[in-house]
Amino acid sequence: MLFCGVICEFDPFHNGHAYLLRLLRQKTGCDGILCVMSGSFTQRGEAAVVSKWARTEMALACGADFVFELPALFAVRDAAHFAQGGVGLLDALGADWLGFGSETGELAPLWTAARTEPDAAKLREGLKRGESFARARGTPLAPNDTLAVEYLRAVDTTGSRMQPVTVRREGSGYHDGRMGPLASATAVREALWRGESVQAAMPEAAYAVLAREIEEGAFQRCDGLDEALLALLRLAEPGRLCRAPEMSEGLENRLLHAAQACGTRRDAIAAVKCKRYTWARISRALTQAALGMEKQLCRRVQSPPYARLLGFRAASAPMLGEIKKRARVPIEARGARLRERYEDVFRLEMRASDLWALGCLRRREACRDLTEKIIILE
């Protein structure tokens, strides 16, 4: 059996995601697609619009065979660590290909960027000018290509046996807010928060799940977590905040001051944003601090120690035995077992899910990581 791995967020699952999975299956001829998906919070440090269980259901209904969770310890990190965690987990699961989207659909320029060492002086100067790390380093600037380069770099550094394969991205750009059949995830989220219809941008099965979650009040409001996050900041000590992976150079003090003066999360981030601190970094640092993610744990756990199976298609069940045979990490679906065996990493996951729930109108109960059953899509 042959498997293609995909690192994803599906926030939410839209037509572009379905296109990617369909093309990867065609290009590789794989038997199954393994998705490693971020959980309650995304790489940009924001709460996902619907739960990881709802997004798992969307993915399985629209082309994925298996969905595993990328632990928050790697999901809410900078691009390099996000890629390292995703590539490491897929490689440990025995995936044959690593599939991803890119701007041109060509691997050669991405490999060149991934294997080109940056000029140290130019990198320092670029960072001083307030450029993002990717721009200062000289890698492609489009978000899809920035992550693609980090995926390839992780393949090299980890010695992965996976063969990269890329699909040219179609439709609107990452930051494009226009709606349409191939709208970006950013456009879909913003339209949802404005109360507009996003049905045209999503596969029918995925939209049905989204509509159900909204109806049940299990939908993340744009400002749903503002009070919780600001309260955590206002009550926090600088000494604790500075333990978060992306807190350095006094960022914790600037965030504490902003939390006292601002009434929303976005206003607090905007007040801190400057040449040295990008929006994404501040957003991640804030979420890392709220979750209690610490540098010491990040240094100690360099790759995902387990593979949490969130769900799979019933028709794909025969392939699970082959995946377990190949896997170099334990595959587990039960939260109680993961809490028992991987307490430090999994408790971070539980805190993420419990905090995420407070941003919804209903379905705000805690401990869903211990009570939700694995999703098996018939």
C-alpha positions in Angstrom: 0.0 0.0 0.0 1.1 3.5 -0.8 0.2 6.6 1.3 0.4 10.4 0.6 0.7 12.6 3.6 -0.7 16.1 3.9 0.0 18.7 6.7 -3.1 20.9 7.1 -5.4 23.0 9.1 -8.7 22.9 7.1 -9.9 26.1 8.8 -12.5 25.5 7.4 -12.3 22.8 4.7 -13.0 24.5 1.3 -13.0 23.8 -2.4 -9.3 24.5 -2.7 -8.6 21.8 -0.1 -10.8 19.3 -2.0 -8.9 20.2 -5.2 -5.6 19.6 -3.5 -6.5 16.2 -2.2 -8.0 15.1 -5.5 -4.9 16.2 -7.5 -2.5 14.5 -5.0 -4.4 11.3 -5.3 -4.2 11.5 -9.1 -0.5 12.5 -9.2 0.7 9.9 -6.8 -1.7 7.0 -7.4 -1.7 6.5 -3.7 -4.0 4.1 -1.9 -4.7 6.4 1.0 -4.3 10.1 2.1 -3.1 10.7 5.6 -3.8 14.1 6.9 -1.9 15.6 9.9 -4.1 18.5 11.1 -3.7 21.2 13.7 -6.2 21.0 16.5 -8.0 23.8 18.3 -5.6 26.6 17.5 -3.8 27.2 14.2 -0.2 28.1 13.2 -1.1 31.8 13.2 -2.1 31.6 16.8 -5.9 31.9 16.2 -8.7 29.7 17.3 -10.0 27.4 14.5 -13.6 28.3 13.4 -15.0 24.9 14.3 -13.7 22.0 16.4 -11.1 19.6 15.3 -13.7 16.9 15.3 -15.9 18.8 12.9 -13.0 19.6 10.7 -12.0 15.9 10.7 -15.5 15.0 9.6 -15.2 17.5 6.8 -11.9 16.2 5.6 -13.0 12.5 5.6 -16.2 13.4 3.7 -14.2 15.2 1.0 -11.1 13.1 0.1 -9.0 12.2 3.2 -8.8 8.6 4.4 -7.2 9.2 7.8 -6.9 12.3 10.0 -4.3 12.6 12.7 -3.8 15.5 15.1 -0.6 17.6 15.0 0.0 18.3 18.7 -0.4 21.9 19.8 3.2 21.9 20.8 4.0 22.0 17.1 0.8 23.4 15.6 1.0 26.8 17.4 4.6 27.5 16.4 6.6 29.3 13.8 6.7 27.9 10.2 9.9 25.9 10.8 8.7 24.1 13.9 5.2 23.6 12.4 6.8 22.0 9.4 9.2 19.9 11.5 6.4 18.5 13.6 4.1 17.7 10.6 6.9 16.2 8.5 8.2 14.2 11.5 4.8 12.8 12.3 4.0 11.8 8.7 7.4 10.2 8.3 6.9 8.3 11.5 3.6 7.0 10.2 5.3 5.7 7.1 3.9 8.0 4.4 5.5 7.5 1.0 4.8 11.1 -0.3 4.5 14.5 1.3 1.9 16.5 -0.6 1.3 20.2 -0.5 0.2 23.2 -2.5 2.5 25.9 -3.9 2.2 28.9 -6.1 3.7 27.4 -9.3 3.4 23.7 -8.7 7.1 23.3 -9.4 9.5 21.7 -6.9 12.8 22.9 -8.3 12.7 26.5 -7.2 11.4 25.4 -3.8 14.3 23.0 -3.3 16.7 25.8 -4.3 15.2 28.1 -1.7 15.2 25.3 0.9 18.8 24.4 0.4 20.2 28.0 0.1 21.9 29.1 3.2 21.0 32.8 4.0 23.6 35.5 4.1 23.9 36.2 7.8 24.5 39.9 7.4 21.6 40.4 5.0 19.4 38.3 7.3 20.2 40.5 10.3 19.7 43.7 8.3 16.4 42.5 6.9 15.1 41.6 10.4 16.2 45.0 11.7 14.1 46.6 8.9 11.1 44.7 10.2 10.9 42.1 7.4 9.5 38.7 8.2 12.0 35.9 8.6 11.0 34.4 5.3 11.5 37.7 3.4 14.8 38.5 5.2 16.1 35.0 4.5 15.2 35.3 0.8 12.7 32.5 0.5 9.5 32.9 -1.5 7.1 35.3 0.1 3.7 33.8 -0.6 2.4 31.9 2.5 2.0 28.7 0.6 5.5 28.8 -0.7 7.0 29.8 2.7 5.5 26.7 4.3 6.5 24.6 1.3 10.1 25.6 1.6 10.0 24.7 5.3 8.5 21.3 4.5 11.3 20.6 2.2 13.9 21.8 4.6 12.4 19.5 7.3 12.5 16.6 4.8 16.2 17.3 4.5 17.0 17.8 8.2 15.0 14.8 9.4 16.3 12.5 6.7 12.8 11.6 5.8 12.2 9.0 3.1 9.0 10.7 1.9 9.0 12.0 -1.7 7.7 15.6 -2.0 5.0 16.3 -4.5 3.3 19.6 -5.0 0.1 20.9 -6.7 -0.2 24.4 -8.1 -2.6 26.4 -6.0 -5.7 27.6 -7.8 -8.0 30.5 -6.9 -7.6 33.4 -4.5 -4.4 34.2 -2.6 -3.9 33.4 1.1 -4.8 37.0 2.1 -7.4 37.6 -0.6 -10.7 38.5 1.0 -12.9 38.0 -2.1 -15.5 35.3 -2.0 -16.1 32.8 -4.8 -15.9 29.1 -5.6 -12.1 29.1 -5.0 -12.0 31.6 -2.1 -9.2 31.3 0.4 -9.7 30.1 3.9 -9.1 33.7 5.1 -12.0 34.9 2.9 -14.2 32.1 4.1 -13.6 32.9 7.8 -14.1 36.6 7.3 -17.3 36.0 5.4 -18.6 33.7 8.2 -17.8 36.4 10.8 -19.8 38.9 8.7 -22.7 36.6 8.6 -22.5 36.0 4.9 -23.0 32.7 3.0 -19.9 30.6 2.2 -21.7 27.7 0.7 -20.3 28.4 -2.8 -16.7 28.1 -1.5 -17.1 24.7 0.2 -17.9 21.2 -0.9 -21.5 20.2 -0.1 -20.5 17.7 2.6 -18.1 20.1 4.3 -20.7 22.9 4.3 -23.3 20.6 5.8 -21.0 20.0 8.8 -20.3 23.7 9.1 -24.0 24.6 9.1 -24.6 22.0 11.8 -21.9 23.4 14.0 -23.2 26.9 13.6 -26.7 25.8 14.4 -25.5 24.0 17.5 -23.6 27.1 18.7 -20.2 25.2 18.4 -18.8 27.9 16.1 -15.9 30.2 17.1 -16.9 33.8 17.1 -14.4 36.4 15.8 -14.0 38.0 19.2 -15.2 35.0 21.3 -12.0 34.5 23.2 -11.0 38.1 23.7 -12.1 38.4 27.3 -10.6 35.0 28.3 -7.2 35.9 26.6 -7.1 39.4 28.0 -8.0 38.1 31.5 -5.2 35.6 31.4 -2.7 38.3 30.3 -3.9 40.8 33.0 -3.5 38.2 35.7 -0.2 36.8 34.5 3.3 37.5 35.8 6.0 38.6 33.3 8.2 35.8 34.6 5.6 33.2 33.5 4.9 34.8 30.2 8.5 34.9 29.1 8.6 31.1 29.2 6.5 30.9 26.0 8.6 29.9 23.0 8.1 33.1 21.0 8.4 35.5 24.0 11.8 37.3 24.0 13.3 40.8 23.9 10.7 42.1 26.3 7.7 41.2 24.2 6.0 39.9 27.4 6.1 43.4 29.0 4.7 45.0 25.9 1.8 42.5 25.8 1.1 43.0 29.5 0.9 46.7 29.0 -1.3 46.3 25.9 -3.7 44.0 27.8 -4.2 46.7 30.5 -5.0 49.3 27.9 -6.9 47.4 25.2 -10.3 45.8 25.2 -9.9 43.3 22.4 -7.3 40.8 21.3 -6.8 42.5 17.9 -6.3 45.9 19.5 -3.7 44.5 21.9 -1.8 42.8 19.0 -2.0 46.0 17.0 -0.6 48.0 19.9 2.4 45.8 20.2 3.1 45.2 16.4 6.2 46.9 15.2 9.2 46.3 12.9 10.6 43.8 15.4 7.4 41.9 16.2 5.1 40.7 13.4 1.3 40.2 13.8 1.7 36.5 13.5 4.4 36.2 16.0 2.5 38.3 18.6 -0.6 36.3 18.0 1.2 33.0 18.5 3.1 34.2 21.6 -0.2 35.3 23.2 -1.8 31.9 22.5 1.3 30.0 23.7 1.3 32.0 26.9 -2.4 31.4 27.4 -1.9 27.7 26.9 1.1 27.5 29.3 3.4 26.3 26.5 7.0 26.6 27.7 10.4 26.7 26.0 11.7 24.0 28.2 9.0 21.5 27.0 9.7 22.6 23.4 13.4 21.9 23.8 12.8 18.5 25.4 10.2 17.3 22.8 11.7 17.7 19.4 9.1 15.6 17.5 5.6 14.4 18.1 5.9 11.4 20.5 2.5 9.8 19.4 0.0 9.9 16.6 -3.5 10.7 17.8 -6.0 9.3 15.3 -9.0 11.6 15.1 -10.9 9.7 12.5 -10.9 7.6 9.3 -13.2 6.4 6.6 -14.8 3.1 7.2 -13.9 2.0 3.7 -10.3 2.7 4.5 -10.2 0.6 7.7 -8.3 -2.2 6.0 -5.3 0.1 5.5 -5.0 0.9 9.2 -3.2 -2.3 9.9 -0.5 -1.4 7.4 -0.1 2.0 8.9 0.3 0.5 12.4 2.9 -1.9 11.0 4.9 0.9 9.5 4.5 3.4 12.4 7.5 4.3 14.6 5.3 6.1 17.1 2.3 4.7 19.0 -1.1 5.3 17.3 -3.8 6.1 19.8 -7.4 7.4 19.6 -8.3 7.5 23.3 -7.6 10.7 25.2 -7.4 9.0 28.6 -4.6 6.8 27.4 -2.7 9.7 25.9 -3.1 11.7 29.2 -1.7 8.7 31.1 1.3 8.1 28.9 2.1 11.6 27.5 0.9 13.8 30.3 3.0 17.0 29.5 2.3 17.1 25.8 -1.3 15.9 25.9 -2.3 18.2 28.8 -1.3 21.1 26.6 -3.8 19.7 24.0 -6.5 19.5 26.6 -5.9 23.1 27.7 -6.1 24.2 24.0 -9.5 22.4 23.6 -10.9 23.7 26.9 -9.9 27.3 26.1 -11.2 27.0 22.5 -14.6 26.1 23.8 -15.0 29.4 25.6 -15.2 31.2 22.3 -18.4 29.5 21.3 -22.0 30.4 22.2 -22.8 26.8 23.2 -20.9 23.5 23.5 -18.6 25.2 26.0 -17.9 22.1 28.1 -14.4 21.1 29.0 -12.6 17.8 28.7 -13.9 16.9 25.2 -10.5 15.4 24.5 -11.4 12.7 27.0 -15.0 12.2 26.0 -15.2 12.5 22.2 -15.1 9.3 20.3 -13.0 8.6 17.2 -14.9 9.5 14.0 -15.5 6.7 11.6 -17.2 8.0 8.5 -19.4 5.4 6.8 
